[in-house]
């Protein structure tokens, strides 16, 4: 509804607008998506995507993620 509020600038990568955080399984099926402002830290948003799925992913053995998410998932 208020998409203009979720915009920002990621100064490190010079990205203006929004970032998409998507969780898929190995078959490519989408399990979760969050679209947020570009200036939000990736690790903070990653936990918002994964936490609601933890009850459904009882067979999940590992998470493959970009280096931006490494600190979040290495805990």
MMTF fields as JSON, N, C-alpha, C and O atoms, coordinates in Angstrom:
{
  "mmtfVersion": "1.0.0",
  "mmtfProducer": "UNKNOWN",
  "numBonds": 299,
  "numAtoms": 300,
  "numGroups": 75,
  "numChains": 1,
  "numModels": 1,
  "chainsPerModel": [1],
  "groupsPerChain": [75],
  "chainIdList": ["A"],
  "bondAtomList": [4, 2, 8, 6, 12, 10, 16, 14, 20, 18, 24, 22, 28, 26, 32, 30, 36, 34, 40, 38, 44, 42, 48, 46, 52, 50, 56, 54, 60, 58, 64, 62, 68, 66, 72, 70, 76, 74, 80, 78, 84, 82, 88, 86, 92, 90, 96, 94, 100, 98, 104, 102, 108, 106, 112, 110, 116, 114, 120, 118, 124, 122, 128, 126, 132, 130, 136, 134, 140, 138, 144, 142, 148, 146, 152, 150, 156, 154, 160, 158, 164, 162, 168, 166, 172, 170, 176, 174, 180, 178, 184, 182, 188, 186, 192, 190, 196, 194, 200, 198, 204, 202, 208, 206, 212, 210, 216, 214, 220, 218, 224, 222, 228, 226, 232, 230, 236, 234, 240, 238, 244, 242, 248, 246, 252, 250, 256, 254, 260, 258, 264, 262, 268, 266, 272, 270, 276, 274, 280, 278, 284, 282, 288, 286, 292, 290, 296, 294],
  "bondOrderList": [1, 1, 1, 1, 1, 1, 1, 1, 1, 1, 1, 1, 1, 1, 1, 1, 1, 1, 1, 1, 1, 1, 1, 1, 1, 1, 1, 1, 1, 1, 1, 1, 1, 1, 1, 1, 1, 1, 1, 1, 1, 1, 1, 1, 1, 1, 1, 1, 1, 1, 1, 1, 1, 1, 1, 1, 1, 1, 1, 1, 1, 1, 1, 1, 1, 1, 1, 1, 1, 1, 1, 1, 1, 1],
  "groupList": [{"groupName": "UNK", "atomNameList": ["N", "CA", "C", "O"], "elementList": ["N", "C", "C", "O"], "formalChargeList": [0, 0, 0, 0], "bondAtomList": [1, 0, 2, 1, 3, 2], "bondOrderList": [1, 1, 2], "singleLetterCode": "X", "chemCompType": "L-PEPTIDE LINKING"}],
  "groupTypeList": [0, 0, 0, 0, 0, 0, 0, 0, 0, 0, 0, 0, 0, 0, 0, 0, 0, 0, 0, 0, 0, 0, 0, 0, 0, 0, 0, 0, 0, 0, 0, 0, 0, 0, 0, 0, 0, 0, 0, 0, 0, 0, 0, 0, 0, 0, 0, 0, 0, 0, 0, 0, 0, 0, 0, 0, 0, 0, 0, 0, 0, 0, 0, 0, 0, 0, 0, 0, 0, 0, 0, 0, 0, 0, 0],
  "groupIdList": [1, 2, 3, 4, 5, 6, 7, 8, 9, 10, 11, 12, 13, 14, 15, 16, 17, 18, 19, 20, 21, 22, 23, 24, 25, 26, 27, 28, 29, 30, 31, 32, 33, 34, 35, 36, 37, 38, 39, 40, 41, 42, 43, 44, 45, 46, 47, 48, 49, 50, 51, 52, 53, 54, 55, 56, 57, 58, 59, 60, 61, 62, 63, 64, 65, 66, 67, 68, 69, 70, 71, 72, 73, 74, 75],
  "secStructList": [7, 7, 4, 4, 4, 4, 7, 3, 3, 3, 6, 6, 6, 6, 3, 3, 3, 3, 3, 3, 3, 3, 3, 3, 7, 6, 6, 7, 7, 3, 3, 3, 3, 3, 3, 3, 3, 6, 6, 1, 7, 2, 2, 2, 2, 2, 2, 2, 2, 2, 4, 4, 4, 6, 6, 6, 7, 6, 6, 7, 7, 7, 7, 7, 7, 7, 4, 4, 4, 2, 2, 2, 2, 7, 7],
  "xCoordList": [0.795, 0.0, 0.836, 0.54, 1.87, 2.702, 4.106, 5.063, 4.237, 5.535, 6.547, 7.751, 6.102, 7.045, 7.788, 8.826, 7.292, 7.956, 9.1, 9.961, 9.126, 10.124, 11.247, 11.738, 11.656, 12.76, 13.939, 13.767, 15.129, 16.32, 17.507, 17.381, 18.655, 19.874, 20.905, 21.223, 21.431, 22.525, 23.809, 24.184, 24.482, 25.667, 26.831, 27.627, 26.953, 28.071, 27.994, 29.015, 26.811, 26.654, 25.98, 25.736, 25.682, 25.026, 23.707, 23.403, 22.935, 21.626, 20.575, 20.543, 19.729, 18.66, 17.329, 17.0, 16.575, 15.263, 15.047, 15.075, 14.828, 14.447, 15.356, 15.926, 15.475, 16.171, 15.148, 14.222, 15.323, 14.44, 15.201, 16.301, 14.627, 15.221, 14.29, 13.143, 14.786, 13.944, 14.536, 15.745, 13.679, 14.096, 13.439, 12.222, 14.271, 13.763, 14.346, 15.351, 13.712, 14.301, 15.155, 15.28, 15.742, 16.635, 15.904, 16.544, 14.595, 13.806, 13.41, 12.815, 13.737, 13.412, 12.057, 11.632, 11.368, 10.071, 10.269, 11.128, 9.493, 9.632, 8.943, 7.772, 9.689, 9.164, 8.919, 8.043, 9.677, 9.509, 10.104, 11.112, 9.481, 9.954, 9.71, 8.643, 10.707, 10.535, 11.185, 12.303, 10.49, 11.027, 11.172, 10.213, 12.398, 12.647, 13.454, 13.868, 13.67, 14.46, 15.9, 16.42, 16.54, 17.91, 18.9, 19.989, 18.554, 19.493, 19.379, 20.045, 18.561, 18.477, 19.594, 19.928, 20.168, 21.22, 20.641, 19.563, 21.356, 20.866, 20.652, 19.682, 21.527, 21.398, 20.144, 19.545, 19.745, 18.531, 17.302, 16.41, 17.253, 16.114, 16.087, 15.011, 17.248, 17.312, 16.582, 15.865, 16.753, 16.064, 14.551, 13.804, 14.088, 12.652, 12.076, 10.898, 12.89, 12.428, 12.431, 11.498, 13.46, 13.641, 12.779, 12.209, 12.67, 11.977, 10.561, 10.228, 9.708, 8.362, 8.352, 7.366, 9.425, 9.478, 10.054, 9.963, 10.637, 11.341, 10.452, 10.941, 9.206, 8.299, 7.968, 7.591, 8.104, 7.762, 8.959, 8.798, 10.136, 11.342, 12.066, 13.256, 11.367, 11.973, 13.048, 13.897, 13.033, 14.046, 15.205, 16.123, 15.173, 16.227, 17.544, 17.62, 18.566, 19.877, 20.858, 21.703, 20.757, 21.682, 21.045, 20.086, 21.605, 21.174, 22.354, 23.446, 22.129, 23.141, 22.814, 21.719, 23.764, 23.467, 24.659, 25.792, 24.386, 25.385, 26.24, 25.813, 27.424, 28.299, 27.664, 28.01, 26.758, 26.103, 25.292, 25.066, 24.851, 24.043, 24.876, 24.345, 26.148, 26.988, 26.957, 26.805, 27.096, 27.123, 25.806, 25.796, 24.708, 23.396, 23.235, 22.746, 23.634, 23.38, 24.518, 24.351, 25.658, 26.772, 26.617, 27.387, 25.65, 25.456, 24.992, 24.778],
  "yCoordList": [-1.208, 0.0, 1.27, 2.202, 1.323, 2.514, 2.174, 2.276, 1.774, 1.34, 2.469, 2.212, 3.688, 4.8, 4.963, 5.623, 4.384, 4.48, 3.489, 3.65, 2.466, 1.408, 1.569, 0.577, 2.786, 3.025, 3.574, 4.223, 3.31, 3.822, 3.702, 3.195, 4.158, 4.09, 3.285, 3.602, 2.239, 1.458, 2.105, 1.934, 2.839, 3.584, 2.729, 3.163, 1.509, 0.646, 0.203, 0.155, -0.118, -0.633, 0.369, 0.071, 1.541, 2.588, 2.105, 2.366, 1.396, 0.905, 1.85, 2.127, 2.338, 3.246, 2.53, 2.11, 2.393, 1.771, 0.647, 0.859, -0.568, -1.707, -2.908, -3.077, -3.735, -5.02, -6.119, -5.985, -7.204, -8.357, -9.495, -9.84, -10.073, -11.195, -12.382, -12.364, -13.413, -14.539, -15.833, -16.048, -16.698, -18.032, -19.044, -19.045, -19.911, -20.99, -22.306, -22.326, -23.402, -24.71, -25.117, -24.359, -26.311, -26.737, -26.963, -27.018, -27.092, -27.235, -25.872, -25.804, -24.794, -23.459, -22.945, -21.873, -23.698, -23.251, -22.152, -22.272, -21.105, -19.958, -20.251, -20.628, -20.073, -20.275, -18.959, -18.873, -17.942, -16.661, -15.523, -15.696, -14.364, -13.165, -11.961, -11.815, -11.11, -9.81, -8.776, -8.97, -7.694, -6.57, -5.425, -5.019, -4.909, -3.842, -2.721, -2.793, -1.702, -0.558, -0.979, -1.858, -0.358, -0.71, -0.38, -0.953, 0.521, 0.907, 0.05, 0.348, -1.0, -1.91, -2.942, -3.402, -3.305, -4.32, -5.68, -6.054, -6.413, -7.708, -8.705, -9.463, -8.721, -9.676, -9.483, -10.457, -8.253, -7.961, -8.46, -9.06, -8.218, -8.638, -10.156, -10.751, -10.782, -12.24, -12.962, -13.93, -12.513, -13.176, -13.005, -13.884, -11.893, -11.688, -12.648, -12.998, -13.072, -14.004, -15.43, -16.187, -15.804, -17.192, -17.554, -18.645, -16.686, -17.025, -17.573, -18.56, -16.995, -17.557, -18.962, -19.685, -19.349, -20.646, -21.758, -22.926, -21.436, -22.44, -23.614, -24.743, -23.401, -24.486, -25.411, -26.564, -24.921, -25.709, -26.44, -27.378, -26.015, -26.541, -27.527, -27.361, -28.549, -29.49, -30.358, -30.904, -30.496, -31.31, -30.475, -31.019, -29.18, -28.317, -28.641, -28.666, -28.886, -29.227, -28.071, -27.933, -27.241, -26.119, -24.988, -25.181, -23.804, -22.619, -22.152, -21.926, -22.01, -21.46, -19.987, -19.638, -19.125, -17.693, -16.907, -17.387, -15.722, -14.772, -14.346, -14.493, -13.828, -13.382, -12.294, -12.169, -11.52, -10.464, -11.038, -10.353, -12.287, -12.931, -13.82, -14.372, -13.962, -14.929, -14.756, -15.744, -13.554, -13.329, -13.721, -14.166, -13.564, -13.902, -15.399, -15.855, -16.172, -17.606, -18.432, -19.637, -17.838, -18.586, -18.749, -19.486, -18.088, -18.145, -19.509, -19.739],
  "zCoordList": [0.0, 0.0, 0.0, -0.748, 0.823, 0.897, 0.42, 1.187, -0.827, -1.336, -1.394, -1.359, -1.481, -1.525, -0.207, -0.175, 0.881, 2.179, 2.307, 3.173, 1.461, 1.567, 0.558, 0.019, 0.298, -0.625, 0.158, 1.19, -0.339, 0.31, -0.61, -1.725, -0.162, -0.957, -0.195, 0.951, -0.826, -0.266, -0.754, -1.914, 0.101, -0.283, -0.73, -1.562, -0.192, -0.562, -2.015, -2.7, -2.487, -3.848, -4.771, -5.94, -4.261, -5.034, -5.637, -6.801, -4.817, -5.232, -4.683, -3.484, -5.549, -5.143, -5.333, -6.442, -4.269, -4.4, -3.422, -2.209, -3.943, -3.106, -3.344, -4.422, -2.311, -2.426, -2.225, -1.425, -2.955, -2.822, -2.167, -2.598, -1.137, -0.422, -0.629, -0.183, -1.303, -1.708, -1.17, -1.248, -0.622, -0.188, -1.109, -1.29, -1.692, -2.536, -2.054, -1.343, -2.443, -2.161, -3.358, -4.321, -3.3, -4.377, -5.693, -6.744, -5.663, -6.889, -7.466, -8.542, -6.758, -7.23, -6.79, -7.219, -5.935, -5.432, -4.388, -3.514, -4.475, -3.572, -2.246, -2.214, -1.142, 0.213, 0.927, 1.788, 0.583, 1.26, 0.457, -0.228, 0.541, -0.157, 0.736, 1.332, 0.817, 1.468, 0.563, 0.085, 0.334, -0.426, 0.557, 1.213, 0.646, 1.607, 0.996, -0.161, 1.768, 1.322, 1.078, 1.765, 0.108, -0.249, 0.86, 0.896, 1.754, 2.806, 4.064, 5.055, 4.062, 5.203, 5.108, 4.016, 6.244, 6.268, 5.88, 6.342, 5.035, 4.552, 5.678, 5.649, 6.66, 7.755, 8.584, 9.039, 8.784, 9.552, 8.806, 9.406, 7.525, 6.713, 6.564, 6.503, 6.507, 6.341, 7.459, 7.206, 8.674, 9.78, 9.677, 10.105, 9.118, 8.928, 7.893, 7.961, 6.942, 5.916, 6.448, 6.184, 7.189, 7.625, 8.835, 8.866, 9.815, 11.072, 10.888, 11.544, 10.04, 9.886, 9.28, 9.418, 8.62, 7.947, 8.812, 8.436, 9.944, 10.742, 11.143, 11.198, 11.416, 11.78, 10.625, 10.84, 9.404, 8.221, 7.627, 6.847, 7.992, 7.356, 8.26, 8.526, 8.734, 9.67, 9.023, 9.728, 7.706, 7.027, 6.485, 5.872, 6.701, 6.186, 6.881, 8.109, 6.094, 6.641, 6.586, 7.47, 5.564, 5.459, 4.674, 3.927, 4.865, 4.133, 3.296, 3.816, 2.016, 1.12, 0.932, 0.491, 1.268, 1.238, 0.712, 0.712, 0.277, -0.168, 1.031, 2.176, 0.779, 1.866, 2.733, 3.908, 2.185, 2.966, 4.119, 5.117, 3.994, 5.027, 5.952, 6.915, 5.676, 6.385, 7.903, 8.622, 8.402, 9.852, 10.507, 11.655, 9.801, 10.355, 10.518, 11.551, 9.522, 9.53, 10.112, 10.299, 10.402, 10.982, 12.484, 13.1, 13.083, 14.537, 14.97, 16.16]
}
